[in-house]
Amino acid sequence: MAATRTHLTTSDMYRLASDFAEEHGDNACDYAYRAVVSFEAEGAGDRAYFWFLLLVMLGDIASHRIVPGATITIH
């Protein structure tokens, strides 16, 4: 049985990153980084890329470049 792919919007990713940051606080970026490294080592490129994108948004949240809960605009 083939896996069904779901495409997330930027808003979906932002909401996930915001929720993840709220739940895990200062450890969120570390957890996401570990997921990237682990999935890359397993050869799961799609999963590693998902966590990399989440890590980028978590970094923006941690450095206060984006505010969780606010409307995000991608240029």
C-alpha positions as CSV (number, residue, x, y, z in Angstrom):
1,M,0.0,0.0,0.0
2,A,1.5,3.3,-1.0
3,A,1.8,6.1,1.5
4,T,-0.3,9.2,1.0
5,R,1.5,12.5,1.0
6,T,0.1,15.5,2.6
7,H,1.3,19.0,1.7
8,L,1.5,21.5,4.6
9,T,1.1,25.2,4.1
10,T,3.5,27.7,5.5
11,S,0.8,28.6,8.0
12,D,0.6,24.9,9.1
13,M,4.4,24.7,9.6
14,Y,4.4,28.0,11.5
15,R,1.6,26.7,13.8
16,L,3.5,23.4,14.3
17,A,6.7,25.3,15.2
18,S,4.8,27.6,17.5
19,D,3.1,24.7,19.3
20,F,6.4,22.8,19.5
21,A,8.3,25.8,20.9
22,E,5.5,26.4,23.5
23,E,5.6,22.7,24.5
24,H,9.4,22.3,24.7
25,G,10.6,25.7,25.4
26,D,14.4,26.2,25.2
27,N,14.9,22.5,24.2
28,A,12.7,22.8,21.0
29,C,15.6,23.7,18.7
30,D,17.8,20.9,20.1
31,Y,15.1,18.3,19.7
32,A,14.5,19.4,16.1
33,Y,18.2,19.4,15.3
34,R,18.5,15.9,16.7
35,A,15.6,14.8,14.5
36,V,17.3,16.2,11.4
37,V,20.6,14.4,12.2
38,S,18.8,11.1,13.0
39,F,16.6,11.1,9.9
40,E,19.6,12.0,7.7
41,A,21.6,9.1,9.2
42,E,18.7,6.8,8.4
43,G,18.5,8.0,4.9
44,A,15.0,9.5,5.4
45,G,15.6,12.7,3.5
46,D,12.0,13.8,3.4
47,R,11.6,13.5,7.1
48,A,15.0,15.2,7.7
49,Y,13.9,18.1,5.4
50,F,10.6,18.5,7.3
51,W,12.5,18.8,10.7
52,F,15.0,21.1,9.1
53,L,12.2,23.5,8.0
54,L,10.7,23.3,11.5
55,L,14.1,24.0,13.0
56,V,14.5,27.2,10.9
57,M,11.1,28.4,12.1
58,L,12.0,27.4,15.7
59,G,15.2,29.4,15.4
60,D,13.2,32.5,14.2
61,I,10.9,32.1,17.2
62,A,13.8,31.6,19.7
63,S,15.5,34.8,18.4
64,H,12.2,36.7,18.4
65,R,12.2,37.3,14.6
66,I,8.7,35.9,14.5
67,V,6.1,35.9,17.2
68,P,4.1,32.7,17.9
69,G,0.4,33.3,17.2
70,A,1.0,36.3,14.9
71,T,0.2,36.3,11.2
72,I,3.3,35.3,9.2
73,T,4.0,36.8,5.8
74,I,6.4,35.1,3.4
75,H,8.1,37.3,0.8
